[in-house]
Amino acid sequence: MTRSPVVDSALAAPFDDPQAYTAAVEQVRSAATAYYNGAELAMDDATYDALIARVAATETAHPGWKADDSPTELVAAGVGAVGDVEHSSPMLSLDNVFGEDSLRRWATRLERLLGRPAAGYTVEPKIDGLAIAARYVAGRLTQVATRGDGRAGEDVTTQARRAVGLPERLGEPVTLEVRGEVFMTDADFARANELRTGHGEPPFAHPRSAAAGTLRAQDRAYDAPLHFLGYAVPGLAATGLLTRADGAAPPHSATMALAERLGIATTAGSAAGMPLCTTIDEVLAAVAALDARRGELGFGVDGAVIKADQQADRDLAGSSSRAPRWGVAYKFPADTRTTTLLRIEVQVGRTGLITPVAVLEPVQVGGVTVTSATLHNFDDLLRRNVRAGDTVFVRRAGDVIPEITGAKLDERPADATPYEPPSACPRCGGEIDRSQKRWRCTQGRACGARESLAYYAARDSMDIEGLGGKIIDLVVGAGLVTDPADLYDLDAERLATLDRLGETSARKLVASIEASKSQPLSRVLTGLGVRMTGRSMSRRLARHFGTMDALLGASVADLQQVEGVGPERAVTIAAELVELAPVVGRLAARGINLTEPGAPEPTVVADPGDDNAPPTASALPLRRPDGTPMTVVVTGSVPGLTRTEGNEAVERLGGRSSGSVSKRTDLVVVGEGAGSKAEKAAGLGVPVLPAERFAALLAAQAAGDATTIAEIVTGFAATAP
Ligand code: IVH
């Protein structure tokens, strides 16, 4: 992308003195230059956009103050390294709009220029990468240049050749130029940081700066992965490839389809797609649909680009020296912002998993206030060298828990001290098992057992009389109980053998445990201690869903239908429910009531693909976030399974099995002897799961091991394009 200088400034507040204006112009310029040169972002996108909107508003309000070289006049506010590769035509920028009203104003302006509405608009993703122009001669990739100052750019052919989606040879020996964006998918970014830190270099803080650094790198000891998506083929008409009967140039939609046919990946062919719309209402719906799917794409999209589809409309509307009038960028709320990392806390999960969590100065990311974010694991945290006091990048993509992608090392306070990971379990003081990436308390479930049982038995939860702290210590200490379901297996004789407990009290205790079986669902939920819920939220959830099955089957979007459940809470509740599914299953097997009296009939989530499928998708790992089945291809052999059994296993795990790989495939399971399907998956950037991991997933599903399931699923979800 570029740092586009022109924004819809109608709503921005002008500066009221010329010094403040000049200072802002300077800030914009240095931020934009840093942005182009790639190593670190000097300012997050939302702050940058707001600042330049104020600069533009000031220039409208006080034309006399306007700097001769104002960034609002340039193709790009900051200029990337200008090289000696001249562009065949200027590489222009796009104007930005930020909401429905400003998009409608843009469309009205275009309609005025044309004297009629445009004959069709395309809506495609705005990729958060770097613009390049790639030349093909007789079907061979010969030269790739950055945008530079829009007229000439730097030669980056060597690095760009490695970008997936920019083929070395086209399907036909044609001579043409394609323009588009080089970027890193989320999986590329993770891999790039592994490579980089493995070579003793500091990690990249953000996928865009990582792509910029990689594209311009020379003599690196490692090759970080890159992707490419094309969004224009200037001068296509001259190639004669798509000549129409009337001699007119082809529409944008046909151009993109042709590029795909030649083997070039395009925004239109990406997971985001490129719907063709006839009205602005349709455009707005397509923009909203793209925004909603943003988190699932597996690559950074910072907006939607709306373009008049027909070349005739484009010719009529024309361009200014800086940007076309036939196209515009609709910016989404930034999914990455910077904020201060206040401190690093350590969380111990129910199963003893120990994770570092960042406590943040509250910041708005993607329209949600974020106050904490995951730091993944201690290895990662140490590798990223993040410290309390740092300015960090916080990313929140769709329905995922916000994460810290890196720190701005150049802004580190002088007194920031390196992070010291815990030497013992912060909950029970026990030893930590560091043999895996994700650290665990060696006590496992027993580590948190006392706390969680006390919570379960409390008066506001299951109200189990006689099960106080001392008795809990006894039964846990004797190894009789590690989770609430174990309580229902206790018998009076065994209890009576424990210190302190006479026969009568033992019988009474068993009776009150038994009596708790008929508590309503809301009490069970409270007792299980679902993070980010308390008593009243548990009641609301129970009333809304009616049964535990319906609740476990709810998607993040379903959860947000409940009053008081916003996007951040919904994501946490969904993750918690996955973790709790095994203990819930054990409670159900012991006859604990899991329904809410008086709640409306639960709605069953129907599986469109299978009429006989069980109604809930609770712990089904091969479901998409919206509850629909993932399309999964099994290729090569899975240990211990025939081909049919492999496909049946996919369905047992909630997926839909398919025989061929396309860009709509969600996952490819690759076993021994896999051939072209695995290669195709790699080419399309479809996540791949080795057959042994698939077998481990099956085993974990059978054992109700939610932690392993979550670990495997998170692994391949993170590589989705
Ligand atoms: S079209 C003449 N389409 O955003 C207009 N640009 O802020 C050419 N970008 O310069 C640009 N995704 O670097 C277009 N689908 C897309 C895009 C896209 C990202 C970048 C590109 C452009 C900048 C404008």
Residues whose N, C-alpha, C, O or C-beta is under 5 A from the ligand:
A	BS01	IVH	M1 T2 S4 L92 S93 L94 E124 P125 K126 I127 A131 E181 Y231 T267 V305 P324
